């Protein structure tokens, strides 16, 4: 790669996968499905309410129940998605990354590859991980505990540059 590249190695654990899958869900618009399904349930309830019932109250109750149920089901699905991700070959082994202005390069015990930034959808982070999401909704999980604050700052700057506005990354607190 070139002089602006950043190279590092990380090893992920099950908590990193759970954090990343949850983060990917919220940044991918998963919450919007909960709201949409709640609104559909409320609308159906409103129009199906009996004449002696208050249709607005009925719709509000149904909408709240649907959103709550969707939330519980999504939490269960996220838990199982993260658990299955940790069982993939090489998922918990060391992964060596080289990130540059041109591409993301990955090397692990199960393979290697280089992918140009045009193929990447975005990047986001929470207090535990940084996630780089591919257009095919695949993602790379970078545990922040294994990156120095300087490496994190360099990675954020590079991702902001190459992904041009498709990032939700934090600024380091002094």
C-alpha positions as CSV (number, residue, x, y, z in Angstrom):
1,X,0.0,0.0,0.0
2,X,1.2,3.6,0.4
3,X,2.5,5.9,3.1
4,X,-1.0,6.9,4.2
5,X,-1.9,3.3,5.0
6,X,-2.7,2.1,8.5
7,X,-1.8,-1.5,9.4
8,X,-3.0,-3.4,12.5
9,X,-4.1,-6.7,13.8
10,X,-7.1,-7.4,16.0
11,X,-8.8,-10.4,17.6
12,X,-12.5,-10.2,18.2
13,X,-14.6,-11.9,20.9
14,X,-18.3,-12.7,21.3
15,X,-19.1,-9.4,23.0
16,X,-17.5,-7.5,20.0
17,X,-19.8,-9.4,17.7
18,X,-22.9,-8.7,19.8
19,X,-22.0,-5.0,19.9
20,X,-21.3,-4.8,16.2
21,X,-24.5,-6.6,15.1
22,X,-26.6,-4.4,17.4
23,X,-24.8,-1.3,16.0
24,X,-25.3,-2.5,12.4
25,X,-29.0,-3.0,13.1
26,X,-29.6,0.5,14.3
27,X,-27.5,2.1,11.6
28,X,-29.1,0.0,9.0
29,X,-32.5,1.3,9.7
30,X,-33.8,-1.7,11.7
31,X,-35.6,0.6,14.0
32,X,-37.7,1.9,11.1
33,X,-39.2,-1.5,10.6
34,X,-40.4,-1.5,14.2
35,X,-42.0,1.9,13.8
36,X,-43.6,0.9,10.4
37,X,-45.0,-2.3,11.8
38,X,-46.4,-0.5,14.8
39,X,-48.0,2.1,12.5
40,X,-49.6,-0.7,10.4
41,X,-50.9,-2.4,13.5
42,X,-52.3,0.8,14.8
43,X,-54.0,1.6,11.5
44,X,-55.5,-1.9,11.3
45,X,-56.7,-1.6,14.9
46,X,-58.2,1.8,14.2
47,X,-60.2,0.6,11.3
48,X,-61.3,-2.6,12.9
49,X,-62.3,-1.1,16.3
50,X,-65.9,-1.9,17.5
51,X,-68.3,1.0,17.4
52,X,-68.4,1.1,21.3
53,X,-64.6,1.3,21.5
54,X,-62.5,4.5,21.1
55,X,-60.5,3.8,17.9
56,X,-57.6,6.1,18.9
57,X,-57.0,4.4,22.2
58,X,-57.3,1.0,20.5
59,X,-54.8,2.0,17.8
60,X,-52.3,3.4,20.4
61,X,-52.5,0.2,22.5
62,X,-52.1,-2.0,19.4
63,X,-49.2,0.1,18.0
64,X,-47.4,0.0,21.3
65,X,-47.8,-3.8,21.6
66,X,-46.6,-4.3,18.1
67,X,-43.5,-2.1,18.6
68,X,-42.7,-3.8,21.9
69,X,-43.1,-7.2,20.3
70,X,-40.9,-6.2,17.3
71,X,-38.2,-4.9,19.8
72,X,-38.2,-8.2,21.7
73,X,-38.0,-10.3,18.6
74,X,-35.2,-8.2,17.1
75,X,-33.2,-8.5,20.3
76,X,-33.5,-12.3,20.1
77,X,-32.6,-12.2,16.4
78,X,-29.5,-10.0,17.1
79,X,-28.4,-12.3,19.9
80,X,-28.6,-15.4,17.6
81,X,-27.0,-13.6,14.6
82,X,-24.0,-12.6,16.8
83,X,-23.7,-16.0,18.3
84,X,-23.7,-17.6,14.8
85,X,-21.1,-15.1,13.6
86,X,-18.6,-16.2,16.2
87,X,-18.9,-19.8,15.0
88,X,-17.7,-19.0,11.5
89,X,-14.2,-20.3,10.6
90,X,-11.6,-17.7,11.6
91,X,-14.1,-15.4,13.3
92,X,-12.3,-15.3,16.6
93,X,-8.8,-15.6,15.2
94,X,-6.4,-12.8,14.6
95,X,-7.1,-10.6,11.5
96,X,-4.5,-8.3,9.9
97,X,-5.9,-5.2,8.3
98,X,-4.2,-2.6,6.0
99,X,-6.4,0.4,5.3
100,X,-5.4,3.0,2.7
101,X,-6.9,5.7,0.5
102,X,-7.3,3.0,-2.2
103,X,-8.7,0.0,-0.4
104,X,-9.3,-2.2,2.6
105,X,-6.9,-5.3,2.7
106,X,-7.6,-8.2,5.0
107,X,-5.5,-11.2,5.9
108,X,-6.6,-14.0,8.2
109,X,-6.1,-17.8,8.7
110,X,-9.0,-18.5,6.3
111,X,-8.1,-16.2,3.5
112,X,-7.2,-12.7,2.3
113,X,-8.5,-10.1,0.0
114,X,-8.4,-6.4,-1.1
115,X,-11.6,-4.5,-1.7
116,X,-11.8,-0.9,-3.2
117,X,-13.8,1.7,-1.2
118,X,-16.5,2.0,-3.9
119,X,-17.8,-1.4,-2.5
120,X,-18.3,-0.1,1.0
121,X,-21.5,1.4,2.4
122,X,-20.3,3.2,5.5
123,X,-18.7,3.1,8.9
124,X,-19.9,3.7,12.5
125,X,-18.8,3.1,16.0
126,X,-19.8,2.9,19.6
127,X,-17.7,2.7,22.8
128,X,-16.6,-0.9,22.1
129,X,-16.1,-1.3,18.3
130,X,-15.7,0.4,15.0
131,X,-17.7,-1.2,12.1
132,X,-17.0,-0.9,8.4
133,X,-20.0,-2.1,6.4
134,X,-19.8,-3.5,2.9
135,X,-22.6,-2.9,0.3
136,X,-23.6,-6.6,0.6
137,X,-24.3,-5.8,4.3
138,X,-21.2,-7.7,5.4
139,X,-19.1,-6.0,8.0
140,X,-15.6,-5.8,9.5
141,X,-15.5,-5.4,13.3
142,X,-12.5,-3.5,14.8
143,X,-12.4,-3.8,18.6
144,X,-11.3,-0.4,19.9
145,X,-9.7,-2.0,23.0
146,X,-7.0,-3.3,20.6
147,X,-6.3,0.0,18.9
148,X,-4.4,2.9,20.4
149,X,-6.2,6.3,20.5
150,X,-3.8,7.5,17.8
151,X,-4.7,4.5,15.6
152,X,-8.4,5.1,16.1
153,X,-8.0,8.8,15.2
154,X,-6.1,7.8,12.0
155,X,-8.7,5.2,11.0
156,X,-11.5,7.7,11.6
157,X,-9.8,10.4,9.5
158,X,-9.1,7.9,6.7
159,X,-12.7,6.5,6.7
160,X,-14.2,10.0,6.7
161,X,-12.0,10.8,3.7
162,X,-12.7,7.6,1.6
163,X,-16.4,7.1,2.6
164,X,-17.3,10.8,2.1
165,X,-20.1,11.4,4.5
166,X,-21.2,7.8,5.0
167,X,-19.8,7.6,8.5
168,X,-21.0,8.0,12.0
169,X,-17.8,8.1,13.9
170,X,-17.0,9.8,17.2
171,X,-14.3,12.4,17.9
172,X,-11.9,11.4,20.6
173,X,-12.6,13.1,23.9
174,X,-9.7,14.9,25.4
